[in-house]
Amino acid sequence: MQKTIRLPFPAADPFILCAADGRYYLYCTSEDGSGFPIYTSEDLQFWHRSGQRNLPLGRGMLLGTGML
């Protein structure tokens, strides 16, 4: 049985994608409401913040089928 690893940063509502390039991409909700931070990992243990600060999220932007 593998042990659970705690992320070294706050990540509300995390989503992890295993991409075709072999890397893992983690998207989560930012604590200050400024958007969605992006982290990458080669092994699911060590994470690096993406060079892009956040995917932007602002009033009037579509999310799913509704409006913010």
N, C-alpha and C positions, 0 to 999 in steps of 0.2 A: 504494500500500500504506500502510495506517495504522500508526503506531508504537504499541507497547504502552505504556500508562501505568501506572506503579507507584503503588499506593495509599499514601497518606501515614500509614497506620496499620496495625498487624498485623491480618490477617484470615485465620485458618485455616479451611479448607473453605468458601470464600465461595460464596454463591448470590445472583445478581442477578435481580430481577424487574422487567420493564417493565410498569407498571400502566396502567390505563385513564385515569388522570389525567395521563399523560405523564411522570410521575416514575419514577426508578429507585430500587428499594429493595434494599439489600444486607444480607443476613443472614449471620453468620459465627459461629464458635465463639470464645468468649472465652478469653483466655490463662490466666485464673485459675479457669476451670471454673464461673463463677457464672451462666452462661446464654448467651444469644445476643444480642450487640449488634445494633442496627438503625441503618443509615445511609441517608440519602436524597441524591439528586443529580438535577439537571436535565439534566446533560450528560455524565455518566460521568467527568468530570474533577475536579470539586469536590464533595466529600462533606461532609455535616453529620450529626453524631450525633443520633439521635432523642431527643426529650424523655424517652421511656421508657428507663430505664437499660439493662435487658436483659430479654429474654423469660426468665422464670425456668426453672431446671432443677434439680431436686432428686431425692433418692432416692425411688423408688417412682413417679416420673412416667413415663408411657408414652412411648416413642420408637419409632416404626415398629410392629413386631409384638412387640417384646420389652420387658422391664422393665429399668430401670437399677438 
